[in-house]
Amino acid sequence: MGKTLDITDRLGFTDQEIEECLKSRGLLSIELEFTKRCNLKCLYCYSGAGNASENELDRSELKSVITQAENLGAKKVVLLGGGEPLLYSGLTDIIDYISSLGMQQALFTNGVLLSKSMAQFLFAREVSVVIKSNSMKPEVQDMLAGVSGAFGHIREGLGHLMSAGYPGEKAFLGIQTVICRQNIDELPLMWTWARENGIVPYFEMLTLQGRAKENPGLEVSKPEVRAIFERLEEIDREISGIPSWPARPTIAAFSCKRHLYSCLINSQGFVQPCTGVDMAIGNIRETPLDKILKESPVIKDLRNIYEKIEGSCGACEYRCDCYGCRGNAYQITGNYLASDPTCWRACLLYEDSADLRK
């Protein structure tokens, strides 16, 4: 069995780091989009990516916001795409710039364009990589990606990463999987495979935005999601060296606390709390990042989420360590402080609530 990586250390920060960040009103990380351009048409895509947006940030603007984040205490840059980051022509330059600042970085990619040389480049610069992999079945992966042949390209890209040295001590390898109707039966096998190969499994609940709203056939019920989370938890209990974790939304084995220490800058410079809470709170072309974050009432609310949260989440036994998915709360109710309507624990607390049973 391969070496198991601690998902808390790899994808998040310690409670002490988060507490210090809140006191300084700074950042520990930023999520950075390069472009909305994408070579896949994933049925669940949060941004409905495909074509590049108008007037996307240039390299100098990207470097400027990275520097601003670093000045605010950020230690890590999460490289997204909105679309696919490997389609951005200046990606390697940005990665080298982040490396020059001594910051950690994690690249989320669909893997289709991952060449041998790119995998070697990323590993040499200690860039952690999370590759999107939703099924071990070619027909299911291709269907979810919206492009025929995607499965083969993704597996090839994953092979290049592993040949380059991933997963490594300073650069972890993960697979990002969206839990949906089409793949839920094979998730235990995928989880076990990832653990056995020292790969971080990043299995997350569907966020009801973008193309996911156009494809209701992706959705699974709350009892089904609960059952798969509990099965994954059981698998980890059977593997020595895996820290115990409670089965709760929205990412298996991981407590999302990004709103306490992070934000997203999209490809047009708009600052958002996260991918799910896709409301613009300012634009870095008009206002410094520091000023945007310190003056935004939305950021203030989310950094005090444990006090501000409404409904059943505030009564949950995990309320001091979990606040549900703010993205789903916002997308479904229009209120980023509402309880997460997709959480099965909210359903257990309020069995008589029609809203939470539908």
VOPAGU-2260 file (C-alpha; in pm, 1 decimal, decimal comma):
REM VOPAGU-2260
SITE   aa  ch    i         X         Y         Z
SITE  MET   A    0       0,0       0,0       0,0
SITE  GLY   A    1     131,6     345,3     -89,6
SITE  LYS   A    2     197,9     614,0     163,2
SITE  THR   A    3    -114,0     794,9     282,4
SITE  LEU   A    4    -115,9    1173,2     277,8
SITE  ASP   A    5    -285,9    1382,7     544,2
SITE  ILE   A    6    -566,3    1562,7     363,0
SITE  THR   A    7    -592,9    1833,9     630,2
SITE  ASP   A    8    -232,1    1941,2     586,1
SITE  ARG   A    9    -243,5    1910,0     208,7
SITE  LEU   A   10    -565,6    2093,4     130,2
SITE  GLY   A   11    -617,6    2319,8     428,6
SITE  PHE   A   12    -454,1    2488,9     726,0
SITE  THR   A   13    -428,3    2425,5    1097,5
SITE  ASP   A   14    -672,9    2582,5    1340,7
SITE  GLN   A   15    -390,6    2793,3    1483,9
SITE  GLU   A   16    -300,9    2930,8    1140,3
SITE  ILE   A   17    -665,8    3013,2    1074,1
SITE  GLU   A   18    -705,4    3186,2    1411,9
SITE  GLU   A   19    -400,8    3402,8    1347,3
SITE  CYS   A   20    -529,6    3488,4    1001,2
SITE  LEU   A   21    -864,7    3599,2    1141,2
SITE  LYS   A   22    -693,0    3820,2    1398,0
SITE  SER   A   23    -480,0    3988,8    1132,4
SITE  ARG   A   24    -771,6    4009,9     885,9
SITE  GLY   A   25    -538,8    3869,9     625,3
SITE  LEU   A   26    -525,2    3565,1     399,0
SITE  LEU   A   27    -376,3    3218,6     402,6
SITE  SER   A   28    -456,6    3140,3      40,6
SITE  ILE   A   29    -625,6    3266,4    -271,5
SITE  GLU   A   30    -802,8    3081,6    -549,7
SITE  LEU   A   31    -703,1    3221,2    -886,0
SITE  GLU   A   32    -884,0    3176,4   -1216,0
SITE  PHE   A   33    -694,9    3228,6   -1540,0
SITE  THR   A   34    -961,1    3189,4   -1805,0
SITE  LYS   A   35   -1312,9    3063,1   -1866,3
SITE  ARG   A   36   -1184,3    2883,5   -2174,5
SITE  CYS   A   37   -1213,0    2505,0   -2151,5
SITE  ASN   A   38   -1162,7    2201,3   -2373,6
SITE  LEU   A   39   -1431,6    1996,3   -2195,1
SITE  LYS   A   40   -1803,5    2051,9   -2141,6
SITE  CYS   A   41   -1853,3    1892,8   -1801,6
SITE  LEU   A   42   -2220,8    1848,5   -1717,7
SITE  TYR   A   43   -2163,7    1967,2   -1360,4
SITE  CYS   A   44   -1933,0    2266,0   -1433,8
SITE  TYR   A   45   -1992,1    2540,4   -1176,2
SITE  SER   A   46   -1907,0    2818,9   -1423,1
SITE  GLY   A   47   -2046,2    2676,8   -1747,0
SITE  ALA   A   48   -1697,5    2717,6   -1892,7
SITE  GLY   A   49   -1625,3    2696,9   -2263,7
SITE  ASN   A   50   -1521,1    3022,0   -2424,2
SITE  ALA   A   51   -1287,3    3279,1   -2273,6
SITE  SER   A   52   -1453,5    3579,4   -2111,8
SITE  GLU   A   53   -1396,8    3928,0   -2245,1
SITE  ASN   A   54   -1107,6    4130,4   -2104,4
SITE  GLU   A   55    -949,2    3857,3   -1892,0
SITE  LEU   A   56    -658,2    3941,3   -1661,6
SITE  ASP   A   57    -315,7    3963,7   -1821,9
SITE  ARG   A   58       3,7    3829,0   -1667,4
SITE  SER   A   59     102,1    4153,6   -1499,4
SITE  GLU   A   60    -238,8    4179,6   -1333,7
SITE  LEU   A   61    -221,5    3818,4   -1217,0
SITE  LYS   A   62     123,8    3874,9   -1068,9
SITE  SER   A   63       3,3    4191,8    -899,0
SITE  VAL   A   64    -286,5    4019,8    -720,0
SITE  ILE   A   65     -58,3    3731,6    -617,3
SITE  THR   A   66     183,3    3982,4    -464,2
SITE  GLN   A   67    -103,0    4159,1    -288,6
SITE  ALA   A   68    -219,5    3827,4    -144,1
SITE  GLU   A   69     131,2    3741,8     -29,7
SITE  ASN   A   70     153,8    4080,2     145,2
SITE  LEU   A   71    -165,4    3986,5     329,4
SITE  GLY   A   72      -2,8    3667,7     457,8
SITE  ALA   A   73    -113,0    3418,5     192,1
SITE  LYS   A   74     102,3    3106,3     184,2
SITE  LYS   A   75     -69,6    2923,1     -98,4
SITE  VAL   A   76    -218,5    2992,1    -442,0
SITE  VAL   A   77    -480,8    2753,4    -575,5
SITE  LEU   A   78    -463,4    2762,8    -953,4
SITE  LEU   A   79    -807,2    2711,4   -1101,8
SITE  GLY   A   80    -924,3    2794,6   -1446,0
SITE  GLY   A   81   -1288,2    2871,9   -1437,9
SITE  GLY   A   82   -1211,5    2677,3   -1747,4
SITE  GLU   A   83    -888,2    2479,1   -1789,8
SITE  PRO   A   84    -569,4    2643,7   -1655,7
SITE  LEU   A   85    -343,1    2451,6   -1896,0
SITE  LEU   A   86    -505,7    2643,9   -2181,1
SITE  TYR   A   87    -363,7    2969,4   -2042,8
SITE  SER   A   88     -48,6    3050,5   -2240,1
SITE  GLY   A   89     126,9    3223,1   -1950,4
SITE  LEU   A   90      71,0    2949,6   -1693,2
SITE  THR   A   91     434,9    2842,2   -1657,5
SITE  ASP   A   92     544,0    3203,9   -1612,1
SITE  ILE   A   93     287,2    3250,9   -1333,3
SITE  ILE   A   94     394,5    2927,0   -1166,8
SITE  ASP   A   95     757,8    3038,2   -1173,9
SITE  TYR   A   96     657,0    3373,9   -1026,5
SITE  ILE   A   97     469,7    3206,6    -739,7
SITE  SER   A   98     771,4    2983,6    -678,0
SITE  SER   A   99     997,5    3289,3    -662,8
SITE  LEU   A  100     784,1    3421,6    -376,0
SITE  GLY   A  101     822,2    3095,4    -185,0
SITE  MET   A  102     447,4    3028,0    -188,0
SITE  GLN   A  103     288,1    2685,0    -213,2
SITE  GLN   A  104      65,8    2615,2    -509,4
SITE  ALA   A  105    -194,0    2358,7    -609,8
SITE  LEU   A  106    -315,3    2319,4    -967,6
SITE  PHE   A  107    -665,4    2189,5   -1042,3
SITE  THR   A  108    -678,6    2053,3   -1397,3
SITE  ASN   A  109    -892,0    1818,8   -1605,3
SITE  GLY   A  110    -565,9    1652,2   -1708,4
SITE  VAL   A  111    -642,3    1625,0   -2079,0
SITE  LEU   A  112    -348,6    1846,2   -2181,5
SITE  LEU   A  113     -96,8    1714,8   -1929,0
SITE  SER   A  114     213,3    1621,1   -2127,3
SITE  LYS   A  115     522,5    1444,7   -1998,6
SITE  SER   A  116     721,5    1769,1   -2005,1
SITE  MET   A  117     448,8    1965,2   -1823,7
SITE  ALA   A  118     426,3    1699,2   -1553,0
SITE  GLN   A  119     802,3    1718,5   -1504,0
SITE  PHE   A  120     787,3    2099,8   -1493,7
SITE  LEU   A  121     517,3    2095,0   -1226,0
SITE  PHE   A  122     696,0    1837,0   -1012,2
SITE  ALA   A  123    1027,8    2023,8   -1032,2
SITE  ARG   A  124     854,1    2333,6    -894,5
SITE  GLU   A  125     674,8    2138,1    -621,5
SITE  VAL   A  126     329,8    2219,5    -758,7
SITE  SER   A  127      66,0    1993,6    -609,5
SITE  VAL   A  128    -179,4    1871,4    -871,7
SITE  VAL   A  129    -543,1    1770,6    -839,0
SITE  ILE   A  130    -670,4    1602,8   -1154,1
SITE  LYS   A  131   -1042,7    1577,1   -1226,0
SITE  SER   A  132   -1142,6    1212,7   -1244,6
SITE  ASN   A  133   -1506,9    1119,2   -1202,3
SITE  SER   A  134   -1512,2     755,6   -1307,3
SITE  MET   A  135   -1301,2     453,6   -1386,4
SITE  LYS   A  136   -1545,4     368,5   -1663,8
SITE  PRO   A  137   -1458,0     534,3   -1999,8
SITE  GLU   A  138   -1820,8     577,8   -2103,3
SITE  VAL   A  139   -1918,8     740,9   -1772,6
SITE  GLN   A  140   -1614,9     971,2   -1761,0
SITE  ASP   A  141   -1669,3    1080,9   -2122,2
SITE  MET   A  142   -2039,2    1142,3   -2063,7
SITE  LEU   A  143   -1976,0    1356,1   -1755,8
SITE  ALA   A  144   -1695,3    1545,0   -1934,1
SITE  GLY   A  145   -1915,7    1606,1   -2237,3
SITE  VAL   A  146   -1635,2    1505,1   -2475,5
SITE  SER   A  147   -1563,5    1166,2   -2630,2
SITE  GLY   A  148   -1216,9    1030,0   -2552,9
SITE  ALA   A  149   -1170,3    1237,2   -2236,2
SITE  PHE   A  150   -1115,4     926,6   -2021,5
SITE  GLY   A  151    -812,4     813,8   -2220,0
SITE  HIS   A  152    -650,4    1158,0   -2212,2
SITE  ILE   A  153    -711,8    1195,8   -1837,3
SITE  ARG   A  154    -557,7     856,5   -1762,5
SITE  GLU   A  155    -260,9     943,2   -1982,5
SITE  GLY   A  156    -213,2    1271,5   -1797,9
SITE  LEU   A  157    -234,3    1092,0   -1464,3
SITE  GLY   A  158      29,9     848,8   -1587,4
SITE  HIS   A  159     262,3    1136,5   -1681,8
SITE  LEU   A  160     225,0    1283,2   -1332,5
SITE  MET   A  161     305,9     955,7   -1160,8
SITE  SER   A  162     603,7     896,2   -1391,7
SITE  ALA   A  163     732,3    1244,5   -1303,7
SITE  GLY   A  164     738,6    1151,6    -933,6
SITE  TYR   A  165     390,2    1224,4    -803,5
SITE  PRO   A  166     280,0    1189,3    -532,4
SITE  GLY   A  167     583,4    1338,9    -362,3
SITE  GLU   A  168     672,7    1468,2     -18,6
SITE  LYS   A  169     655,9    1830,9    -132,7
SITE  ALA   A  170     399,6    1797,0    -411,2
SITE  PHE   A  171      90,7    1588,3    -347,9
SITE  LEU   A  172    -133,5    1432,8    -611,2
SITE  GLY   A  173    -510,7    1429,8    -578,5
SITE  ILE   A  174    -816,5    1333,6    -776,8
SITE  GLN   A  175   -1121,4    1559,6    -771,6
SITE  THR   A  176   -1447,2    1371,0    -802,9
SITE  VAL   A  177   -1799,5    1511,7    -803,2
SITE  ILE   A  178   -2050,8    1279,8    -637,3
SITE  CYS   A  179   -2336,6    1224,1    -880,3
SITE  ARG   A  180   -2593,8     968,6    -991,3
SITE  GLN   A  181   -2368,9     827,6   -1263,8
SITE  ASN   A  182   -2066,4     741,5   -1046,8
SITE  ILE   A  183   -2192,4     691,0    -692,3
SITE  ASP   A  184   -2176,3     310,2    -707,4
SITE  GLU   A  185   -1805,7     306,9    -796,4
SITE  LEU   A  186   -1687,6     568,7    -545,9
SITE  PRO   A  187   -1574,1     318,3    -279,1
SITE  LEU   A  188   -1350,2     146,6    -536,0
SITE  MET   A  189   -1210,1     480,7    -655,5
SITE  TRP   A  190   -1149,0     593,5    -297,0
SITE  THR   A  191    -966,6     272,4    -210,3
SITE  TRP   A  192    -753,8     294,3    -525,6
SITE  ALA   A  193    -654,5     651,4    -440,6
SITE  ARG   A  194    -561,1     565,7     -81,9
SITE  GLU   A  195    -358,4     263,7    -191,8
SITE  ASN   A  196    -157,2     480,1    -431,4
SITE  GLY   A  197     -91,5     766,4    -188,2
SITE  ILE   A  198    -331,1     993,6    -380,5
SITE  VAL   A  199    -555,2    1239,0    -196,1
SITE  PRO   A  200    -921,7    1169,5    -280,4
SITE  TYR   A  201   -1107,8    1499,3    -305,7
SITE  PHE   A  202   -1467,9    1374,7    -331,8
SITE  GLU   A  203   -1719,8    1655,3    -310,8
SITE  MET   A  204   -2093,5    1699,6    -324,1
SITE  LEU   A  205   -2248,6    1853,5    -632,1
SITE  THR   A  206   -2290,1    2231,9    -623,2
SITE  LEU   A  207   -2619,6    2330,5    -783,8
SITE  GLN   A  208   -2495,7    2603,4   -1014,9
SITE  GLY   A  209   -2375,0    2646,1   -1369,8
SITE  ARG   A  210   -2442,4    2343,8   -1589,7
SITE  ALA   A  211   -2545,6    2132,3   -1288,5
SITE  LYS   A  212   -2874,3    2325,5   -1286,4
SITE  GLU   A  213   -2930,8    2219,8   -1646,5
SITE  ASN   A  214   -2869,5    1852,1   -1565,6
SITE  PRO   A  215   -3094,1    1743,6   -1278,2
SITE  GLY   A  216   -3019,0    1380,9   -1365,1
SITE  LEU   A  217   -2685,6    1424,3   -1185,9
SITE  GLU   A  218   -2841,1    1471,9    -843,6
SITE  VAL   A  219   -2849,3    1207,9    -570,9
SITE  SER   A  220   -3066,4    1211,3    -262,1
SITE  LYS   A  221   -2944,5    1315,8      81,4
SITE  PRO   A  222   -2977,9     959,6     220,4
SITE  GLU   A  223   -2764,0     830,5     -67,0
SITE  VAL   A  224   -2497,8    1095,0      -7,7
SITE  ARG   A  225   -2499,4    1013,9     361,8
SITE  ALA   A  226   -2454,6     642,8     286,9
SITE  ILE   A  227   -2157,9     699,7      55,2
SITE  PHE   A  228   -1985,4     933,7     302,2
SITE  GLU   A  229   -2027,8     675,9     577,3
SITE  ARG   A  230   -1892,5     403,0     349,9
SITE  LEU   A  231   -1584,1     611,3     267,5
SITE  GLU   A  232   -1534,4     680,8     637,0
SITE  GLU   A  233   -1557,7     306,2     702,9
SITE  ILE   A  234   -1295,0     235,2     436,5
SITE  ASP   A  235   -1056,3     479,8     601,0
SITE  ARG   A  236   -1111,4     323,4     943,1
SITE  GLU   A  237    -996,7      -5,7     794,8
SITE  ILE   A  238    -671,6     146,4     664,6
SITE  SER   A  239    -398,9     199,4     922,7
SITE  GLY   A  240    -252,4     548,0     937,5
SITE  ILE   A  241    -564,5     731,7     818,3
SITE  PRO   A  242    -681,0     994,8    1071,3
SITE  SER   A  243   -1042,6     941,4    1177,2
SITE  TRP   A  244   -1302,1    1180,8    1040,0
SITE  PRO   A  245   -1677,3    1220,6    1089,3
SITE  ALA   A  246   -1906,6    1164,7     791,2
SITE  ARG   A  247   -2045,4    1507,4     713,0
SITE  PRO   A  248   -2082,1    1732,4     407,2
SITE  THR   A  249   -1950,9    1864,4     182,5
SITE  ILE   A  250   -1611,6    1709,6     105,2
SITE  ALA   A  251   -1532,3    1361,0     231,2
SITE  ALA   A  252   -1258,4    1356,3     498,9
SITE  PHE   A  253   -1214,4    1731,5     479,4
SITE  SER   A  254   -1372,8    2027,9     653,6
SITE  CYS   A  255   -1398,8    2323,3     417,2
SITE  LYS   A  256   -1311,4    2641,3     605,7
SITE  ARG   A  257   -1200,0    2852,7     311,3
SITE  HIS   A  258   -1426,5    3145,5     400,6
SITE  LEU   A  259   -1221,6    3205,7     713,2
SITE  TYR   A  260    -898,2    3263,8     524,2
SITE  SER   A  261    -939,8    3272,6     146,0
SITE  CYS   A  262   -1114,9    3430,1    -149,8
SITE  LEU   A  263   -1137,8    3379,8    -523,8
SITE  ILE   A  264   -1028,1    3617,9    -799,4
SITE  ASN   A  265   -1193,5    3530,1   -1127,9
SITE  SER   A  266   -1049,2    3575,1   -1474,0
SITE  GLN   A  267   -1192,5    3926,1   -1509,5
SITE  GLY   A  268   -1055,8    4047,4   -1176,1
SITE  PHE   A  269   -1374,5    4020,1    -972,5
SITE  VAL   A  270   -1326,2    3904,7    -613,5
SITE  GLN   A  271   -1567,8    3639,4    -483,6
SITE  PRO   A  272   -1590,2    3455,8    -149,8
SITE  CYS   A  273   -1556,5    3120,9    -333,4
SITE  THR   A  274   -1665,2    2941,6    -649,6
SITE  GLY   A  275   -2007,6    2866,4    -501,3
SITE  VAL   A  276   -2077,9    3211,4    -356,4
SITE  ASP   A  277   -2024,8    3373,0    -693,8
SITE  MET   A  278   -2117,0    3728,8    -600,6
SITE  ALA   A  279   -1864,7    3998,4    -687,3
SITE  ILE   A  280   -1752,1    4203,3    -387,2
SITE  GLY   A  281   -1506,3    4419,4    -581,6
SITE  ASN   A  282   -1258,4    4417,3    -867,7
SITE  ILE   A  283    -880,5    4425,0    -829,0
SITE  ARG   A  284    -853,9    4651,9   -1134,7
SITE  GLU   A  285   -1035,8    4920,4    -941,6
SITE  THR   A  286    -954,4    4856,5    -574,5
SITE  PRO   A  287    -661,4    4693,5    -391,0
SITE  LEU   A  288    -735,5    4344,3    -262,5
SITE  ASP   A  289    -669,2    4447,3      96,8
SITE  LYS   A  290    -930,8    4723,1      79,6
SITE  ILE   A  291   -1186,9    4497,3     -87,5
SITE  LEU   A  292   -1158,2    4231,1     182,3
SITE  LYS   A  293   -1156,3    4468,0     478,4
SITE  GLU   A  294   -1454,0    4672,2     359,5
SITE  SER   A  295   -1678,9    4391,5     232,7
SITE  PRO   A  296   -1974,5    4312,0     461,1
SITE  VAL   A  297   -2000,7    3972,2     289,2
SITE  ILE   A  298   -1644,2    3880,8     386,0
SITE  LYS   A  299   -1708,3    4008,4     738,6
SITE  ASP   A  300   -2015,7    3786,2     766,3
SITE  LEU   A  301   -1834,5    3479,2     636,0
SITE  ARG   A  302   -1533,5    3529,9     859,7
SITE  ASN   A  303   -1780,5    3526,1    1148,9
SITE  ILE   A  304   -1983,0    3242,0    1000,0
SITE  TYR   A  305   -2008,0    3039,6    1321,5
SITE  GLU   A  306   -2190,6    3330,6    1485,3
SITE  LYS   A  307   -2381,9    3445,7    1178,2
SITE  ILE   A  308   -2504,5    3114,5    1038,7
SITE  GLU   A  309   -2879,2    3063,1    1039,8
SITE  GLY   A  310   -3115,6    2769,6    1080,6
SITE  SER   A  311   -3029,6    2408,3    1157,0
SITE  CYS   A  312   -2655,5    2449,5    1096,9
SITE  GLY   A  313   -2638,7    2656,0    1413,5
SITE  ALA   A  314   -2777,0    2367,1    1619,0
SITE  CYS   A  315   -2567,4    2089,9    1464,1
SITE  GLU   A  316   -2320,7    1893,3    1677,9
SITE  TYR   A  317   -2049,8    1986,1    1427,0
SITE  ARG   A  318   -2130,9    2357,3    1426,4
SITE  CYS   A  319   -1789,0    2448,8    1571,8
SITE  ASP   A  320   -1599,3    2276,9    1291,8
SITE  CYS   A  321   -1834,1    2276,8     993,5
SITE  TYR   A  322   -2068,0    2527,2     836,4
SITE  GLY   A  323   -2203,4    2327,8     544,5
SITE  CYS   A  324   -2156,3    2438,1     186,4
SITE  ARG   A  325   -2197,7    2813,2     162,0
SITE  GLY   A  326   -2213,3    2772,0    -215,8
SITE  ASN   A  327   -2517,2    2545,5    -207,2
SITE  ALA   A  328   -2681,8    2761,1      58,7
SITE  TYR   A  329   -2637,9    3065,3    -165,0
SITE  GLN   A  330   -2730,0    2896,2    -492,8
SITE  ILE   A  331   -3045,0    2730,1    -357,1
SITE  THR   A  332   -3177,4    2987,6    -109,4
SITE  GLY   A  333   -3011,0    3310,3    -224,1
SITE  ASN   A  334   -2874,3    3352,9     129,7
SITE  TYR   A  335   -2508,2    3268,9     191,5
SITE  LEU   A  336   -2577,8    3254,1     567,2
SITE  ALA   A  337   -2860,2    3000,6     540,0
SITE  SER   A  338   -2820,7    2639,1     647,2
SITE  ASP   A  339   -2701,9    2407,2     371,6
SITE  PRO   A  340   -3020,0    2254,7     220,0
SITE  THR   A  341   -2822,5    1961,1      76,7
SITE  CYS   A  342   -2690,7    1845,0     414,9
SITE  TRP   A  343   -2845,3    1521,7     542,9
SITE  ARG   A  344   -2765,7    1624,1     900,8
SITE  ALA   A  345   -2993,0    1925,7     863,4
SITE  CYS   A  346   -3257,6    1679,1     748,5
SITE  LEU   A  347   -3209,7    1471,1    1063,4
SITE  LEU   A  348   -3241,3    1778,1    1285,3
SITE  TYR   A  349   -3555,0    1899,4    1113,0
SITE  GLU   A  350   -3740,3    1591,5     991,5
SITE  ASP   A  351   -4068,0    1780,1     980,8
SITE  SER   A  352   -3937,4    2053,6     753,2
SITE  ALA   A  353   -4083,7    2021,8     404,3
SITE  ASP   A  354   -3805,6    2235,2     257,4
SITE  LEU   A  355   -3537,3    1994,8     373,6
SITE  ARG   A  356   -3723,3    1679,1     267,9
SITE  LYS   A  357   -3786,3    1762,3     -93,9
